[in-house]
């Protein structure tokens, strides 16, 4: 019984010892085998791998995927001076990956964070150097793409050249935002607001002046139209009166006495046209009564003939 227990214990010890010699490399990682702190080999392919048991050999892992470093990850980010001495704040990001762990670990660090910290410093300095050479207008529009390309080339040169390359690849460098510092931004916004208000007031004043001009022109056209209409009406009325007088003259010329009588009737009708009017006449001297008497006499004499 003791022998069986000894054999079982020995098997378990051997299995445990064998398990320390095996490790699995994920397809997203590098497997770095170290012996007493020195890199012995790097496993690039995924699968089950073998090594010596600890403490003879140990294994660490590094991420082989594409990594992103943002400017917000740095705690010492601050404003940068442009060529015209304007203080601006920028946001940027870098896409990078570890390509050679055997070079990366001794020259940069044993984790991805070590590389990100050193890369942050290099990128920030490269941006600061390039921004110092350019104006705000160039940063925003005319030389934005060239600035990012120059920064990328400077970073690549730093991590690949020299006696201690970093063992990493810089895929892309991008600047996502350029803005004034908060103290300057407020004054810029106030200046922009004042300028927009000035333009708005100019437009309102121009519109008001144009409206007054249109009203004056419309009023002038109205007066001209009314004057022309009145003139045409007076002309037409005068022509009508002249024609009427001509017709009256032709008609009255055939019988002057009737004409005189008709005019008298019209005059009296005009004089006593309203209710309550009183007209005092002298029958002996009134043409109206004489005409009426003449008409009555003619009417009386007519049957006797």
ZITA-V455829 format. One record per pair of residues at least 24 apart in sequence whose C-alpha atoms are under 10 Angstrom apart, sorted by the first residue. I is the first residue (numbers start at 1). J is the second residue. D is the distance in Angstrom with one decimal. If there is no record, write none. Layout:
# ZITA-V455829
i->I j->J d->D
i->I j->J d->D
This chain:
# ZITA-V455829
i->16 j->53 d->10.0
i->17 j->52 d->9.6
i->17 j->53 d->6.9
i->17 j->54 d->9.3
i->18 j->50 d->9.2
i->18 j->51 d->9.6
i->18 j->52 d->9.1
i->18 j->53 d->7.7
i->19 j->50 d->9.3
i->19 j->53 d->8.4
i->20 j->50 d->8.7
i->20 j->51 d->8.1
i->20 j->52 d->7.7
i->20 j->53 d->5.2
i->20 j->54 d->7.0
i->20 j->55 d->9.9
i->20 j->57 d->9.6
i->20 j->58 d->9.2
i->21 j->49 d->8.3
i->21 j->50 d->5.3
i->21 j->51 d->4.8
i->21 j->52 d->5.2
i->21 j->53 d->4.8
i->21 j->54 d->8.0
i->21 j->57 d->8.6
i->21 j->58 d->9.1
i->21 j->59 d->9.9
i->22 j->48 d->6.9
i->22 j->49 d->5.7
i->22 j->50 d->4.5
i->22 j->51 d->6.3
i->22 j->52 d->8.4
i->22 j->53 d->8.4
i->22 j->59 d->9.8
i->23 j->47 d->8.4
i->23 j->48 d->5.9
i->23 j->49 d->5.3
i->23 j->50 d->6.2
i->23 j->51 d->7.8
i->23 j->58 d->9.8
i->23 j->59 d->8.0
i->24 j->48 d->4.6
i->24 j->49 d->5.9
i->24 j->50 d->8.6
i->24 j->59 d->9.9
i->25 j->49 d->7.2
i->25 j->59 d->9.9
i->25 j->60 d->9.9
i->25 j->61 d->8.1
i->26 j->61 d->9.1
i->26 j->63 d->9.5
i->26 j->64 d->9.9
i->27 j->63 d->9.5
i->27 j->64 d->8.5
i->27 j->65 d->9.4
i->28 j->61 d->9.7
i->28 j->62 d->8.6
i->28 j->63 d->6.2
i->28 j->64 d->5.6
i->28 j->65 d->6.1
i->28 j->66 d->9.8
i->29 j->60 d->9.8
i->29 j->61 d->6.2
i->29 j->62 d->5.5
i->29 j->63 d->4.6
i->29 j->64 d->5.1
i->29 j->65 d->7.6
i->29 j->98 d->10.0
i->30 j->59 d->9.9
i->30 j->60 d->8.2
i->30 j->61 d->5.5
i->30 j->62 d->5.1
i->30 j->63 d->6.4
i->30 j->64 d->6.3
i->30 j->65 d->9.8
i->30 j->98 d->9.3
i->30 j->99 d->9.4
i->30 j->100 d->9.2
i->30 j->101 d->7.5
i->31 j->59 d->6.5
i->31 j->60 d->6.0
i->31 j->61 d->4.9
i->31 j->62 d->6.9
i->31 j->63 d->9.3
i->31 j->64 d->10.0
i->31 j->101 d->8.9
i->32 j->58 d->8.3
i->32 j->59 d->5.4
i->32 j->60 d->5.2
i->32 j->61 d->6.0
i->32 j->62 d->7.7
i->32 j->101 d->7.4
i->32 j->102 d->8.1
i->32 j->105 d->9.5
i->32 j->110 d->10.0
i->33 j->57 d->6.6
i->33 j->58 d->5.7
i->33 j->59 d->4.5
i->33 j->60 d->6.7
i->33 j->61 d->8.9
i->34 j->58 d->5.3
i->34 j->59 d->6.1
i->34 j->60 d->7.9
i->35 j->59 d->8.9
i->38 j->102 d->9.8
i->38 j->106 d->9.2
i->39 j->101 d->9.3
i->39 j->102 d->6.9
i->39 j->103 d->9.9
i->39 j->105 d->8.8
i->39 j->106 d->9.1
i->40 j->102 d->9.0
i->41 j->101 d->9.6
i->41 j->102 d->7.9
i->42 j->100 d->8.8
i->42 j->101 d->7.2
i->42 j->102 d->7.0
i->43 j->101 d->9.7
i->44 j->99 d->9.9
i->44 j->100 d->9.7
i->44 j->101 d->9.6
i->60 j->110 d->8.5
i->60 j->111 d->9.4
i->61 j->101 d->9.3
i->61 j->110 d->8.9
i->61 j->111 d->8.4
i->61 j->112 d->10.0
i->62 j->98 d->8.0
i->62 j->101 d->7.5
i->62 j->104 d->9.9
i->62 j->105 d->9.5
i->62 j->110 d->7.9
i->62 j->111 d->6.7
i->62 j->112 d->7.1
i->63 j->97 d->8.1
i->63 j->98 d->7.2
i->63 j->99 d->9.6
i->63 j->101 d->9.6
i->63 j->111 d->8.6
i->63 j->112 d->7.2
i->64 j->96 d->9.9
i->64 j->97 d->6.3
i->64 j->98 d->5.7
i->64 j->99 d->7.0
i->64 j->100 d->9.3
i->64 j->101 d->9.2
i->64 j->112 d->9.7
i->64 j->168 d->9.9
i->65 j->96 d->8.7
i->65 j->97 d->6.2
i->65 j->98 d->7.7
i->65 j->99 d->9.5
i->66 j->95 d->6.6
i->66 j->96 d->5.7
i->66 j->97 d->4.9
i->66 j->98 d->8.1
i->66 j->169 d->9.4
i->66 j->170 d->9.6
i->66 j->171 d->8.5
i->67 j->94 d->8.2
i->67 j->95 d->5.7
i->67 j->96 d->5.2
i->67 j->97 d->5.7
i->67 j->98 d->8.6
i->67 j->112 d->8.8
i->67 j->116 d->9.1
i->67 j->170 d->9.8
i->67 j->171 d->9.5
i->68 j->93 d->6.8
i->68 j->94 d->5.7
i->68 j->95 d->4.7
i->68 j->96 d->6.4
i->68 j->97 d->8.5
i->68 j->116 d->8.7
i->68 j->171 d->9.9
i->68 j->172 d->9.5
i->68 j->173 d->9.9
i->69 j->93 d->5.4
i->69 j->94 d->5.1
i->69 j->95 d->6.5
i->69 j->96 d->7.8
i->69 j->113 d->9.8
i->69 j->115 d->9.9
i->69 j->116 d->6.5
i->69 j->117 d->9.1
i->69 j->119 d->8.3
i->69 j->120 d->7.3
i->69 j->123 d->9.8
i->69 j->173 d->9.6
i->70 j->94 d->6.5
i->70 j->95 d->9.0
i->70 j->116 d->9.4
i->70 j->120 d->8.2
i->70 j->174 d->9.7
i->70 j->175 d->9.9
i->71 j->120 d->7.4
i->71 j->121 d->9.9
i->71 j->123 d->9.0
i->71 j->124 d->8.0
i->71 j->175 d->9.4
i->71 j->176 d->9.8
i->72 j->120 d->9.9
i->73 j->116 d->8.9
i->73 j->117 d->8.7
i->73 j->120 d->8.1
i->74 j->116 d->9.4
i->74 j->117 d->7.7
i->74 j->120 d->6.7
i->74 j->121 d->8.3
i->74 j->124 d->9.1
i->76 j->121 d->9.5
i->76 j->124 d->9.8
i->77 j->120 d->9.7
i->77 j->121 d->9.6
i->77 j->124 d->8.0
i->78 j->124 d->9.7
i->78 j->181 d->9.2
i->79 j->128 d->9.2
i->79 j->179 d->9.5
i->79 j->180 d->8.3
i->79 j->181 d->6.8
i->80 j->124 d->9.8
i->80 j->127 d->8.8
i->80 j->128 d->6.1
i->80 j->129 d->9.2
i->80 j->131 d->7.3
i->80 j->132 d->7.6
i->80 j->180 d->9.5
i->80 j->181 d->9.3
i->81 j->128 d->7.7
i->81 j->129 d->9.4
i->81 j->131 d->7.0
i->81 j->132 d->5.8
i->81 j->133 d->9.2
i->81 j->134 d->9.3
i->81 j->135 d->9.3
i->81 j->136 d->9.6
i->82 j->128 d->8.6
i->82 j->129 d->9.4
i->82 j->130 d->8.9
i->82 j->131 d->5.4
i->82 j->132 d->4.6
i->82 j->133 d->6.7
i->82 j->134 d->5.8
i->82 j->135 d->5.5
i->82 j->136 d->6.6
i->82 j->137 d->10.0
i->82 j->138 d->9.8
i->82 j->139 d->8.8
i->83 j->130 d->9.6
i->83 j->131 d->7.2
i->83 j->132 d->5.0
i->83 j->133 d->5.2
i->83 j->134 d->5.0
i->83 j->135 d->5.1
i->83 j->136 d->7.9
i->83 j->138 d->9.9
i->84 j->132 d->8.5
i->84 j->133 d->9.0
i->84 j->134 d->7.9
i->84 j->135 d->6.0
i->84 j->136 d->7.9
i->85 j->132 d->8.2
i->85 j->134 d->9.9
i->85 j->135 d->8.5
i->85 j->136 d->9.5
i->86 j->132 d->9.6
i->86 j->135 d->8.2
i->86 j->136 d->7.6
i->86 j->180 d->7.8
i->86 j->181 d->9.1
i->86 j->184 d->9.0
i->87 j->136 d->9.4
i->87 j->179 d->8.7
i->87 j->180 d->6.2
i->87 j->181 d->6.2
i->87 j->182 d->9.8
i->87 j->183 d->9.8
i->87 j->184 d->8.1
i->88 j->131 d->9.3
i->88 j->136 d->8.3
i->88 j->177 d->9.9
i->88 j->178 d->6.7
i->88 j->179 d->5.4
i->88 j->180 d->4.3
i->88 j->181 d->5.5
i->88 j->182 d->9.2
i->88 j->184 d->8.9
i->88 j->185 d->9.4
i->89 j->177 d->7.9
i->89 j->178 d->5.9
i->89 j->179 d->5.3
i->89 j->180 d->5.9
i->89 j->181 d->5.9
i->89 j->182 d->9.1
i->90 j->124 d->9.8
i->90 j->127 d->9.0
i->90 j->128 d->9.7
i->90 j->131 d->9.9
i->90 j->175 d->7.1
i->90 j->176 d->7.4
i->90 j->177 d->5.3
i->90 j->178 d->4.6
i->90 j->179 d->6.4
i->90 j->180 d->8.7
i->90 j->181 d->9.5
i->91 j->174 d->8.6
i->91 j->175 d->5.8
i->91 j->176 d->5.3
i->91 j->177 d->4.9
i->91 j->178 d->6.8
i->91 j->179 d->9.0
i->92 j->123 d->9.1
i->92 j->124 d->9.0
i->92 j->127 d->9.1
i->92 j->148 d->9.5
i->92 j->173 d->7.4
i->92 j->174 d->5.5
i->92 j->175 d->4.2
i->92 j->176 d->5.3
i->92 j->177 d->7.1
i->92 j->178 d->9.3
i->93 j->120 d->9.3
i->93 j->123 d->9.1
i->93 j->172 d->8.3
i->93 j->173 d->6.0
i->93 j->174 d->5.5
i->93 j->175 d->6.7
i->93 j->176 d->7.6
i->94 j->119 d->8.8
i->94 j->120 d->8.7
i->94 j->123 d->8.2
i->94 j->152 d->8.8
i->94 j->155 d->10.0
i->94 j->170 d->7.5
i->94 j->171 d->7.6
i->94 j->172 d->5.7
i->94 j->173 d->4.6
i->94 j->174 d->6.5
i->94 j->175 d->9.0
i->95 j->169 d->8.7
i->95 j->170 d->6.3
i->95 j->171 d->5.3
i->95 j->172 d->5.1
i->95 j->173 d->6.6
i->95 j->174 d->8.8
i->96 j->168 d->7.1
i->96 j->169 d->5.6
i->96 j->170 d->4.6
i->96 j->171 d->5.3
i->96 j->172 d->7.2
i->96 j->173 d->9.0
i->97 j->167 d->9.0
i->97 j->168 d->5.6
i->97 j->169 d->5.4
i->97 j->170 d->6.9
i->97 j->171 d->7.7
i->98 j->166 d->8.6
i->98 j->167 d->6.2
i->98 j->168 d->4.3
i->98 j->169 d->6.4
i->98 j->170 d->9.1
i->99 j->166 d->9.2
i->99 j->167 d->5.6
i->99 j->168 d->5.0
i->99 j->169 d->6.4
i->100 j->165 d->9.8
i->100 j->166 d->8.2
i->100 j->167 d->4.6
i->100 j->168 d->6.6
i->100 j->169 d->9.2
i->101 j->166 d->9.0
i->101 j->167 d->6.5
i->101 j->168 d->8.4
i->102 j->166 d->9.7
i->102 j->167 d->7.6
i->103 j->164 d->8.0
i->103 j->165 d->6.9
i->103 j->166 d->6.2
i->103 j->167 d->5.0
i->103 j->168 d->8.6
i->104 j->164 d->9.2
i->104 j->165 d->7.7
i->104 j->166 d->5.1
i->104 j->167 d->4.6
i->104 j->168 d->7.0
i->105 j->166 d->8.4
i->105 j->167 d->8.4
i->106 j->164 d->8.9
i->106 j->165 d->9.9
i->106 j->166 d->8.8
i->106 j->167 d->9.7
i->107 j->163 d->9.8
i->107 j->164 d->6.1
i->107 j->165 d->7.1
i->107 j->166 d->6.0
i->107 j->167 d->8.2
i->108 j->159 d->9.9
i->108 j->164 d->9.0
i->108 j->165 d->8.8
i->108 j->166 d->6.1
i->108 j->167 d->8.4
i->108 j->168 d->9.7
i->109 j->166 d->9.4
i->115 j->166 d->8.4
i->115 j->167 d->9.8
i->115 j->168 d->8.8
i->118 j->159 d->9.9
i->118 j->166 d->9.9
i->119 j->155 d->8.2
i->119 j->158 d->9.5
i->119 j->159 d->8.4
i->119 j->166 d->9.7
i->119 j->170 d->9.8
i->122 j->151 d->9.6
i->122 j->154 d->8.8
i->122 j->155 d->6.5
i->122 j->156 d->9.8
i->122 j->158 d->7.7
i->122 j->159 d->8.8
i->123 j->151 d->7.2
i->123 j->152 d->8.2
i->123 j->154 d->8.4
i->123 j->155 d->6.2
i->123 j->156 d->9.8
i->123 j->158 d->9.7
i->123 j->173 d->8.6
i->124 j->151 d->9.3
i->124 j->155 d->9.7
i->125 j->151 d->9.2
i->125 j->154 d->9.7
i->125 j->155 d->9.3
i->126 j->150 d->8.5
i->126 j->151 d->5.5
i->126 j->152 d->8.4
i->126 j->153 d->9.4
i->126 j->154 d->6.5
i->126 j->155 d->6.9
i->126 j->158 d->9.8
i->127 j->151 d->6.0
i->127 j->152 d->9.3
i->127 j->154 d->9.3
i->127 j->155 d->9.6
i->127 j->175 d->9.0
i->130 j->154 d->9.7
i->136 j->178 d->8.5
i->136 j->179 d->9.1
i->136 j->180 d->9.3
i->139 j->175 d->9.6
i->139 j->177 d->9.8
i->139 j->178 d->7.5
i->139 j->179 d->10.0
i->140 j->177 d->8.8
i->140 j->178 d->6.9
i->140 j->179 d->9.2
i->144 j->174 d->9.7
i->144 j->175 d->8.2
i->145 j->174 d->8.8
i->145 j->175 d->9.0
i->147 j->173 d->10.0
i->147 j->174 d->9.4
i->147 j->175 d->8.9
i->148 j->172 d->8.9
i->148 j->173 d->6.3
i->148 j->174 d->6.0
i->148 j->175 d->6.7
i->149 j->173 d->7.6
i->149 j->174 d->8.6
i->151 j->175 d->9.8
i->257 j->291 d->8.7
i->258 j->291 d->9.2
i->260 j->287 d->9.1
i->260 j->288 d->9.4
i->260 j->291 d->8.8
i->261 j->287 d->8.4
i->261 j->288 d->7.2
i->261 j->290 d->9.7
i->261 j->291 d->6.5
i->261 j->292 d->8.6
i->261 j->295 d->9.8
i->262 j->288 d->9.8
i->263 j->288 d->9.8
i->264 j->288 d->6.3
i->264 j->291 d->9.1
